[in-house]
Amino acid sequence: MQLIPKTGLLLIATSRFRELGKGLAQGDYGLRKEAEADQYVKELEKFSKVSFPGIVYTREDIETAIQFFQSEKVDWVFALFLSWSEDFAWVRFLRDMVPVPVFFGCKTRDSISFTDTADESDFVEFLSAGGLVGTLEASGSIKRFGRPMLVTSIGQTDELMLAARHFSQAAAVRTALRNISFGLLASYNEVMWSTYVDPYNFFMKAGPELRFLSVAGLTKEIGTIDSQLVHNTRNILEKQYQVLPDIDVEKFNASIRASLAVESMARKAGVSMVVLNDVDPVLLTEVGLRPGFLPCPGTDDVAVVPEGDLGGGLAVYILKKLSGKPVSFIEPFHIDMKKDCFAGGHAGPNDYTDPSGSVRIARDVRFAKTNYKHAGAPFAWYVIPPGLKTMLHVSECSGRFKMVCTLVKALPCEHFITSYSHGLFRPAAGTVQELFQRLVSIGVTQHYGIVSGDYTRELSYLAQLLDFDFEIL
């Protein structure tokens, strides 16, 4: 689903110049500013929904604008001085506007449309072109207020709008995180203490509320899943993917039923991300398998990650919101020095729905020889497709969250790691050994979200908005 940020547009001008040039064929200052404002609205509407209260000239205007932005619940504010202007509007905005991401821009012009200011129209244009004066004046107040979540950018229109687009995406993700819940089912993974995060800090800093789901609740939900729905889902999977010949149909049905139940349980709990401890002995004993088809065919509203890692879940959710694409959950397995790449992937539930990837429905061999009720139940065995990927890690250290991201290239490969969704990856810059030396030096965990495309700029902005430590490798 495409992320459409809600933008508040704050354009500041001065009433002192408003009537200058009245009656001129080229228009007065006010008319020229209106034309400029229309252009900003059009540019921002290319990637966001714009709430524009009109150009701010007076104290009453800025009060109206602040109330309007708050009533519209904008994700961020694009602020810009259209020329020099008095301080009163800007400092009131800095003081009185609720905490919200602010992108303060300054547009540089390709050229100046006058040679001197002897002509009245040229003089009005000279004053109209003075956005740099207003920007410099405003910068002092930015520093003095020290308002959080405010970034500055200067550039020509295309440069400014590209940076604003990245910022707007980050701001929209911040809003989304503050309005969702994660579900932990049913516990942290007790053998991976480095992945633990403080749920209160998670809510306060990252945004999501954490809800605790139980295996007993999942078992009950499994019992409510309609057999016809299971049958229909299996038909879709069998038509879409290669089913290996050693699949047990009843265990196939059980895996589908459990997958449907996880999503159903999440919806009833109002949860957008399920952090599933899929190796929890209670889960495996009571349910008898690891759910293998998440997301279920035709759904995209509930994401699921394995091994009880909230930080890993946050990384996946962030990439999912930024990209609107399927996101894989991986851990690097080993380095291949000859090919300068590393193998990475993960057992358990993983998003397998990228049509560019390769999927086989295969037995979960890792548990096939256990005494669990549905031992070896099948799952979507997925190979991550080739191309440029953003790899993101999130964890907590000493009360602060950190985001570490890098670009990697997924290499073409066949299914070669049984029971694990997987791929081969090479850093986009530097060697694979250098990459892992830096990761180990920073101090991370083994879990990463990975998605097609480059989202490093958006992640950089998002880390600022969430007050996370940020490293890009």
Salt bridges, closest charged atoms under 4 A:
GLU19 OE1 - LYS22 NZ 3.66
GLU36 OE1 - LYS33 NZ 2.70
GLU36 OE1 - ARG109 NH2 3.92
GLU43 OE1 - LYS46 NZ 3.30
GLU86 OE2 - ARG16 NE 3.08
ASP96 OD1 - ARG95 NE 2.74
GLU125 OE1 - ARG32 NH1 2.92
GLU125 OE2 - ARG109 NH1 2.93
GLU209 OE2 - ARG211 NE 3.63
GLU221 OE2 - LYS268 NZ 2.79
GLU238 OE2 - ARG234 NE 3.27
ASP246 OD2 - ARG363 NE 3.14
GLU263 OE1 - ARG267 NH2 3.19
ASP278 OD2 - ARG290 NH1 3.42
ASP300 OD1 - LYS320 NZ 2.64
ASP301 OD2 - ARG267 NE 2.64
GLU307 OE1 - HIS346 NE2 3.21
GLU307 OE1 - HIS447 NE2 2.91
ASP309 OD2 - HIS447 ND1 2.79
GLU331 OE1 - HIS346 NE2 3.33
GLU331 OE1 - HIS447 NE2 3.27
ASP364 OD2 - ARG290 NH2 3.03
GLU458 OE2 - HIS166 NE2 3.89
ASP467 OD2 - LYS205 NZ 3.98
ASP467 OD1 - ARG400 NH2 3.33
ASP469 OD1 - ARG400 NH2 3.06
